[in-house]
Amino acid sequence: MKRVLLGLLLTLLSGCAALSGSTQPDGDDFFMQSNYRAVDQMLAHIPASKALNKQQPIIVASLVNIDDLYSSRLGRTLSEQLATRLTQSGYSVVELKLRDSIFVKQLQGELLLSRELKDITRNHKAQAVLVGTYSEANGQVYLTIKLVSVADNVVISAQDYLLPLNSSVRSLLWGSAKQP
């Protein structure tokens, strides 16, 4: 009888482990869903007085390391997923990689320099720019994303969130121009 109960208990526990494995933060789906959720929350917190026009473009810059303002594969991947979610939410997003005159350095992504930003936003009639930073500490990646009005450089909405420094995030983070 003890063996049967022990067998049932082990079967039950292994089933629970299998179920919990599908939602573990090591999965790529968790990474993408966290980024999508951050955009959703940022959009939900836009004050009515600063509402964005979905027909007027938004520019998305590569997220950069807060310590050295360099991007990495992580920063570029984050910006791609954030732009995807803005597009899925019905916003017009400018694809900067198709632009010849933007400052794009290999391994760094789209860096919006202040002198170029005014020209780019004016040429595209952009209403806002999504910018962001990330930093690594204690097994986490801390992220901040902000929608900034191009008219007055005032933050329209912002969102902070965390990603676990799992194997996927680590490979994106450390695949940068500056190795740790």
Residue pairs with C-beta under 8 A, 6 or more apart in sequence:
23 30
24 30
25 163
25 164
25 166
26 164
26 166
26 167
26 168
27 168
28 168
30 164
31 163
31 168
31 169
32 81
34 161
34 163
35 78
35 81
35 82
35 85
36 81
36 84
36 85
36 88
37 161
38 82
38 143
38 145
38 159
38 161
39 82
39 85
39 86
39 89
39 145
39 159
40 85
40 89
41 159
42 145
42 147
42 157
42 158
42 159
43 86
43 89
43 157
45 157
45 158
45 159
46 52
46 147
46 156
46 157
47 156
47 157
50 149
50 156
50 157
52 58
52 91
52 127
52 128
52 147
52 156
53 127
54 90
54 91
54 92
55 92
56 92
56 125
56 126
56 127
57 92
57 93
57 94
57 124
57 125
57 126
57 127
58 86
58 91
58 92
58 93
58 94
58 126
58 127
58 128
58 129
58 130
58 147
59 93
59 94
59 96
59 112
59 120
59 121
59 124
59 126
59 128
59 129
59 130
60 79
60 82
60 83
60 86
60 93
60 94
60 96
60 129
60 130
61 79
61 96
61 109
61 110
61 111
61 112
61 129
61 130
61 131
61 132
62 71
62 75
62 76
62 78
62 79
62 108
62 109
62 110
62 111
63 71
63 74
63 75
63 76
63 78
63 79
63 82
63 131
63 132
63 133
63 134
63 143
63 145
64 70
64 71
64 75
64 111
64 132
64 133
64 134
65 71
65 72
65 75
65 133
65 134
65 135
65 176
65 178
66 133
66 134
66 135
67 135
68 178
69 111
70 108
70 176
70 177
70 178
71 107
71 108
71 109
71 111
71 176
72 107
72 172
72 173
72 174
72 175
72 176
72 177
72 178
73 171
73 172
73 173
73 175
73 176
74 134
74 141
74 169
74 172
74 173
74 175
74 176
75 109
75 134
75 176
76 109
77 172
78 132
78 134
78 143
79 109
79 110
79 130
79 132
82 130
82 132
82 145
83 93
83 95
83 130
86 93
86 130
87 93
94 124
94 126
96 102
96 104
96 110
96 120
97 104
97 110
99 120
101 116
101 119
101 120
102 110
102 112
102 116
102 120
103 110
103 111
103 112
103 113
103 116
104 110
104 111
105 111
107 176
107 177
108 177
112 120
112 129
112 131
117 129
117 150
118 150
120 126
121 129
121 150
126 150
127 149
127 150
127 151
128 147
128 148
128 149
128 150
128 156
129 147
129 148
129 150
130 145
130 146
130 147
130 148
131 145
131 146
131 148
132 143
132 144
132 145
132 146
133 143
133 144
134 141
134 142
134 143
134 144
135 141
135 142
136 142
136 165
136 173
139 164
139 165
140 162
140 163
140 164
140 165
141 162
141 163
141 164
141 165
141 169
141 173
142 160
142 162
143 160
143 161
143 162
143 163
144 158
144 159
144 160
145 158
145 159
146 155
146 156
146 157
146 158
146 159
147 155
147 156
147 157
147 158
148 154
148 155
148 156
149 155
149 156
163 169
165 173
174 180
